[in-house]
Amino acid sequence: MIRAARSVASPNAVCIADLRTIAQRRIPKAVFDYLDGGAEGEVTLRENCRVYDDVTFRPRCAVAVGDCSLGTRVLGFDLAVPFLLAPVGYSRLMEPGGEVAAARAAGNAGTAYILSTISGHKLEDVRAGSKGPVFYQLYLMGGRGAAEGAIERARNCGFNALVLTIDTPVSGIRERDYRNGMKELISGGLFEKLPYVPEVLSHPGWLWGYLRDGGLPALPNVVIPGKGPMPLVDIVAALAASTATWADLKWIRELWRGPIVIKGVLTGDDGRRAVDEGAAAISVSNHGGRQLDCVQSSLRALPEVVKAVGDKTQILMDGGVRRGTDVIKALCLGARAVLCGRAYAYGLAAAGEAGVNRAIEILRTDVERTLRLLGCPSVAQLDRSYVNVPKSWNEN
């Protein structure tokens, strides 16, 4: 890990793509593809990244920009940068520090971290590890009783907001996981695992950390009443039985009594419904291209949702963010801030907390440099006048 940490230091890791390359070398293919892959033909996964090429900048030249203000305010919290760390399921599989390390890096950078229900670390440990805002992303896995228990724990240990994901009535099929034997590696018998063992053994650094960490613990935040923590192997079936509906928001609001973010909105209609249900913020998201394939990219959906919702709630966006210019483009099109998932997870897989720190620093520096080149002193002043968008986008 010391060697990996050194490898992410500048100038070796200049951009997020460099962190991705380092992560791909360090962890087994099955683990990397779990992080990197998308649903089915990965059409949406690719489009999430490609679509930023369709938006070009309109800079204000011959403008002297002094110190740039990168800060924004989300759900009442002042963030030092206009991006948050998105929920990434079972980050502990990539690096033993997992969610605790990512939350600590976010807090040290002055931004927020969102913990996935599918976490390898306890809610309490993640909250204690960060000095910044921490939100809890909720699936209704394990039934209402398990969800109620997680909400109560999140409230009691000081989580600051609840993020309800609404785009996962079943788990999307990630074909890479099937080809790489992810199911067999997690739950198969010895003979089922054998074809995939050589690949795992070829990554001794990762393997040593995995074994020292005790392998794959159960999901510590999905505690089924009378049964205990849910085994990791039960995730797919549990998601299929845990659809979150608008009706569920009534009892969730009563239990949480704090700000709720609705994540997974792609249409103006769902944006308006989220506002009607009292969402403090919404995240325009297609789940990083990991659920329903062939839906439009998050950036392409953003203008429609912004037009439908206006200033009635805060609008976030996630999907395909790999550069600071991507962050800026989303802000120009109406997002208050963006959520970054794979961008920091590549850093985590590459070098643990040091890698997350590097990912945040890359994006922060990118954002500041882009503001200066645009002739804009603050992210708060960004608007659609700073970008060109395809004519077809104006139909929204």
Buried (B, 14 or more C-beta within 10 A) or exposed (E): BEEBBEBBEEEEBEBBEBBBBBBBEBBBBBBBBBBBBBBBEBBBBBBBBEBBEBBEBEEEEEEEBEEBBBBBEBBEBEBBBBBBBBBBBBBBBBBBBBBBBBBBBBBBBBBBBBBBBBBBBBBBBBBBBBEBBBBBBBBBBBBEEBBBBBBEBBBEBEBBBBBBBBBBBBBBEBBBBEEBBBBBBBBBEEEEBEEBEEBBEEBEEBBEBBEEBEEBBBBBBBBBEEEEBBBBBBBEEBBEEBEBEEEBBEEBBEBBEBBBBBBBBBBBEBBBBBBEBEBBBBBBBBBBBBBBBEBBBBBBBBBBBBEBBEEBBBBBBBBBBBBBBBBBBBBBBBBBBBBBBBBBBBBBBBBBBBBBBBBBBBBBEBBBEBBBBBBBBBBBEBEBEBBEBEEEBEEB
